[in-house]
């Protein structure tokens, strides 16, 4: 019974960690980068990404 209580206490509201979410987001965006590079200069895309990360 004590082990069951411990497992329930470890349950999170969102079952995904931040690092997992960032990895999925990056892998989702990578295929769209060539298309974005045809519409916007690569330097502007990099500035936007750095602004989001910083």
N, C-alpha and C positions, 0 to 999 in steps of 0.2 A: 504494500500500500504506500509506503514511503517513496518508493521509486516512481510510482505513478504520479504522485504529487510533484515530485521534482521535474518530471517531464512536462507536466502541465504548466509549471512556472516558467519553463524555457520557451514555451510557444510564443511566437511574435505575431503581431497584428498583420504585418506585411511579411510574407514568407520568402523574401528575396533581400539579399544584402546590397548595399550601395555599390560595391565593387562589381557585383554581378550585373546590376542595372547599367553601369557605365560601359561594361564590356558589350552588352547586348546593344546599347545605343550606338556605340562606335561601329560595330559590325553592321548595323542597319544603315548607317549613314555612308559608309565607305563606297558602296556601289553608286551612289548618287553624286559623288564628287566629280567625276568627269563631266557629267551633265551640268553641274553647277559651274565648272570651270569654263564652259562655253558661254555661259550667261554673264558671269562676273569674273573680274581678274582674280587670279589665285592669291595675290597679295591681300585683297579685300577679304577673301574667305578666311585666310589665316589670321588677319586682324580680328575678325569676328569670333573665331574660335578661341583665340587668346583672351579676348575680352570676357568670353563666357567662363573660361577656366580661371581667370585672375580675379 
